[in-house]
């Protein structure tokens, strides 16, 4: 099995678990999008891996969608860390 395939599967599994956890907290605990920084960093990494893999496979539409999500998370992390 190729390294990129293994990394892609790991990123997809971690992302799936985290999305299910976020949805659970949204529904049951009525939390908003204000998530801890470490969760945002892990989700950013997972979306970045998926984006790079889609670009490598020449699936440009999905690659740009995931890249947009990465940019949104980076802005969110920057906003959270620089907020006074």
Number of C-alpha atoms within 10 A of each C-alpha: 5 6 8 13 11 11 15 19 15 14 20 17 13 15 19 14 11 16 13 12 12 16 13 13 14 13 11 8 9 9 13 10 9 9 13 10 15 10 12 18 16 15 22 22 16 23 25 20 23 22 25 20 19 20 17 12 10 11 13 15 12 16 22 15 13 22 21 15 17 22 14 13 19 15 12 18 19 12 11 14 10 8 7 5
